[in-house]
Amino acid sequence: MHRIAVIAGDGVGPEVVAQSCRVLDLVASQDPAVSFEFTELPWGTEHYLTTGEMMPQDGLDLIRDHDAILFGAVGSPKVKDYVTLRDLLLRLRFGFDQFVNLRPLRLLPGVRSELSRWGVGDIDMTFVREGTEGEYAGLGDRLYPGTDREVALQTASFSRFGTERVIRWAFELARAEGKRLTSVSKANSLQYSGALWDEVFADVAADYPDVETEELLVDAAAMFMVRDPRRFQVVVASNLFADILTDLGAALIGGMGMAPSASLNPDRRFPSTFEPIHGSAPDIRGAGVVNPVGSIASTALMLDHLGHREWGDRVRAAIAMSLLDPATRTVDVGGRAGTEAAGDAILALLADGRS
């Protein structure tokens, strides 16, 4: 029995999470060795407007003993983004030491990239994003607020420990998959944090002579992702840089609705979080048109993490097959289906064993 904390969150979050839960229910119905117990938690903006908290103060303790967290989206025009993000999603990532944010980006058959020159097989990269340090560490202050002397201080935190563990994890992934590893930094301008990142990468690389490596500045990496995405296989980068680059990568594979992610605690001392890259999209909330692929693909990553890689592969195959037909893919990727119909198609492929 796998205990799953379900935080549907804001906007379209409940709509895509519902499709992910349907997938997990189907897996459990078809495999007697797999079962799930869901704990649904109403945390998010509406909870904040009622209680003054995005999640309870003891929220981490309430879900600490769960095996995974299925997350929808966070954000609302009603509350400042730095409140909704930092007081819910970042509390989970930091509190559960989810220091690897895994973001695979793959252009699938039937989906047209924003860059028409690239096709299936040309875009297939996996980003390993550091998840608990960098610019998102939450260190800083506002001095002399409301005056013409106001100063905002945002301090990025890079430790050798935190940098080394995520880079080493990326090397292990690249070695296991026989792929090249690209490190992205900005050491020419960031003479402290960038230099530390590059030094640690070089130190760890010495332990992996069999892994081909490349180092790029973040601006060059953004350029090459557009000019030649085939260059990238496994990429490791800091919290901020990988966040920005993977949004670009999501656009290259059809849009934000296509991209999954997993915020992992590799030590498995705490639960890991699985969520689509996209935000809450309040403008289409309740319209039934949001693309569920990013969430369902994140659920496939959850199945991998829980030890059911075969089911994860089957879910990914069902997604790819469903995208071949415009009738079963959503409008944002050139189809005609709504959220429910797109989910139905993936479930049908799973149920009859075609994936």
N, C-alpha and C positions, 0 to 999 in steps of 0.2 A: 504494500500500500504506500503510494507516494502522496504526501500531504502538500497541497499546492495552495499558497495564499494568492487570492485573486484580487487585484486592485485595478478595477476598470478605469477609474479616474475621471477625466473631464472630456468634454466635447465628443468626438467620435470614438473615444476609448472604449466605452461599453459595447459599441457596435462591432468593433474588430475582435475584442476579447470574447464576445459571445461565439464568434466563428471558431476561435481557437479552442474554446471549451467543447464545442461540438466535435472537433477533431479528436481531442483527448477522450471524450466519451466513446467515440467510435473505436478508437484503438483498444480501449478497455473492453468493449463488447466483443471484439474479435480475438483478443489474446487473453486467455485465462491467467497468464503469468503477470499481467499488468493491470493495476487498478489505481484509481485516484480518489482522494478525498479533498474537496474544495472548501476553503474558508474564504467567504466573500467579505470584503472589507470596504466600507463606504467612504474611504479617504479621498480627499480631493478638494476642489474649490467649494462645492456646496457644503461639505463638512466644515471648511474654514469659515464660511459665512455664518454658519450656525453656532460653531463652538469657539472660533478664534484660532483654531489649529488645523493645519493640513492633515496631520495625523496625531494621535494621542501621544503624550509624553512617554508613555511606556509601550509605544507601538512596536519598537524593535523587539522587546521582550515577548510581545504577543505572538510574533511569527518566527522567532529565533529557531524553534524546533521544527519548522517546515522544511521540506526538501527543495522547494523552489518557489519563486514568486512570478506570477504571470501579470504583467503590467500593461495597461492600455495607453494612456497619454495623460499629460498634465499641462494645464495652462488655460486661462480664461480672461476675457477682457475685463472681468469684474475685479480682478486682483493683479497686482504687479507681478510680472514674470519672475523676478528674483525672489519673491515670496513663495510662489507655487513650486518652482523648481527646487530651490534650496531646502525648503522645509518638508519636502516629501521625497522626490526622487534622489536627490543628493544625500539626504539622510540615510536612505537605504544603501546607496553605494558606499558611503564613507563608514556608516555604522557597521556594515557587514563586510568591510574590507574587500570590496569587489574591485580588485586592482587591475583586472583584465577586462576591457570592454571589447568584445569580439564583434567585428562587423564585416561579414562576407558580402561582396558586391559582384554579382554575376549577371550578365546580359543573357536572358533566356529566349528560346525560340518563340516566335510570335509577337515579340515586343520590339518596338522600334526605338532605338536610342536617339537622343537629341542630336547626336553626331552621326549623320547618316552614313558616313564612310565606314563605320565599324559595325560588325555583325556578330553573330553567335560565335563564341570562342575567343573573340578579341578582348572582351572585358571580363576578367575572372580574377579578382584580387580579394585578399582577406586582410583587413586592417586590424592590428592589435593596438588598441588605444589604452594608454595608461589611464586608470580610472579614479585615483584618489589623491593626486597631487597636482602640480602645475598651477595654472592660473585659476583653477576652480577650487583651490584649497580654502577659500573664504577668509583670507587674511588681508587686513587693510583697515582703512578708516576714512571718514570725511572730516576734514578740519575746517573750522570757521564756516560752518554751513550757513547758507543764505546770505553770505556777504560777498563782496567782490574779491575777497582773499580766499574764497573756498578752494580747497584742494582735495582731490580724491586720490587715495593711495590704495592700489591693488597689488598685493605682493604675491608673486608666484613662488611656490615652494617645490624644490627639487632635491630629494635626498638621494645619496648614493644607493641606499638600501631599496628605496622605492623604484628608482630608475633601473637598477640591475635586475630586480626580480621580474619586471615586465619585459625587459629586453631578453632575458634568458628564456622566459616563456615563449617569446616569439621565435627564438632560435630553435627551441625544441619542436615547435610547430613546423617551421621550415624544414628542419631535418627529417621529421616524420613523413612529410609530404614530398620531399625531394625538390623543394622549390627555393628560388632566390629570395633573399631577405633584403629589403630596402629600409634604411633608417632615415627618418625625416627630422631635421632640426633647423635652427637658425643661429648657429654659433658665430657667424660673422658679425651679427649685431648684438646678440645676447651673450655677452662675454663671460657671464657666470653660469647661468642655467644651461645655455646652449653648449658651452664648452664642457660642462660636466656630463651632459648627455652623450656627446661625441666621445669623450674619454671612456665612459663606461661601456659604450658600444664596442669600442676597439678592444677593451680589456676582455669582454665576454666573447667577442669574435675569436680570440685566440684559443678558446676552448672548443670551437666548432670549425676546424679547418676544412671540413667537408661541405660546409654551407657557403654558397656563393653570396657575396654581399655587395651592397651599393649604398652610398650615402648621398643624400640630396638636401639642399636647402628647401624650405617649405614652399617658397614662391616658384622655384624650379619644378618641384613635385607637382604643383597645381598645373603648371604649363604642360608638363609631360603627360599628366592624366588626360588632358584633352588632345594633345598632339599624337601620343602613342601610348594608349592605356595598356597595350600588350607588354609594356616594359615592367609592369607591376604584378607581383605574385603574392608574397606576404610583405606587409608594410608595418613597421612599428614606429609609433610617434607619440608625442606627449598629448595630454588631455585636450588642450585647446586646438592644436594643429590637426589632430586626427578627427576631432569633431567637425571642423570646417571642411577638411578634405573628403570626409565620407558623405557630407551633404552634397558636395560636387559629384562624388561617385554615384550617389543615389540618382541624381539627375541623368547621369550617363546610362543607367540601366533601365530607364523608363519612368523614374519619378520617385518621390519620397514614399509612396505607398508600396513600393516593391522591396524595400530594404529592411532586413531583420537585424537584431543585435542581441547580445548576451552580455550582461555584466556579471562576471564570474568571480567567485571566491575559490580559486583553484585548490586551496587547502581543504575545502569542504567543511570548514569549521562553522560556516554560516550558509544560509541559503543564497543562491544566485538569482538574478533577476533577468527575465526574458521579455523583450518589448520591441515593437517596431521602431525604426528610427524617426518616423514622422511624429509631428506634434498633434495637438488636440483638434485642429481644424474646425473651430467653432462655427465658421460660415456654412459648413455643410452638415452640421450636427443634425441627426434625425432625418436626413434626406434619403438615407438608404443607398448612397452612391459611393461611400468610401471603399477604397481597395483593401480587402482583408489579407492580401498576400504577405505583406510585411509581418503582420501579426502571426499568421499561420506558419510562415517560415521561421519566425522566432520560436514557435512551439516545436518545430522540428529540432532546433538547437537545444531546446529543453529536453526532448526525448534522448538526444545524444548524451547530454550531461547526466541524465538519470540512468544511463546504461542500456538504452534501447536504440542503438544506432541503426539497426535494420528498419525500425519504424520511422526514424528520422529521415532515412534515405527514401523510404516509400512516400512520405509526405512531400518531400522535395520533388520527387518524380511526378506525383499527382499534380502539384502546382504547375510544373513545366508543361504537362500534357494539357491541363485546362487552359493554359494561355494560348494554345495553338488555334483555338476557335474564338472568333470575335463574339460569338453568342454567350461565351462563358468567361470572358474577361471584362473588367470594368472600363468605364468610359475614359479614364485617365490614361489607359494604355491602349486606346484605340478599339475598345470593345463596346458591347451594348448591355452588358449585365449590370445589375445592381449588386449590392453587398451580399444579400442573401443568396441570389442565384449563383454568384461566383463561389461562395462557400459550398452550395449544394453540389456544384460540379466537382470540386475537389473531394468532397465526401463520397460522391458516387464512384469516382475513380479508385479511391481507397477501398471502398466496400466490395467492389467486384474484382479486386486484385489486379487491376490493370497497371497499377503503379508499383 
